[in-house]
């Protein structure tokens, strides 16, 4: 089963490269989150952290 079908996305920190699998929310994802490895705050410039740093976009952008 792919990450998209399972409702998950792998977020990757652009600073340290740490990866974590997160469940996709029903709508738009959060605009920012903190990397648990290095403490860097990941801030989305457009939609959400899933669309910018994830292996799968949020459900809002996937449906367009």
Buried (B, 14 or more C-beta within 10 A) or exposed (E): EEBBEEBBBBBBBEEEEEBBEBEBBEEBBBBEBEBEEEEBEBEBEEBBBBBBBBBBBBBBBEEE
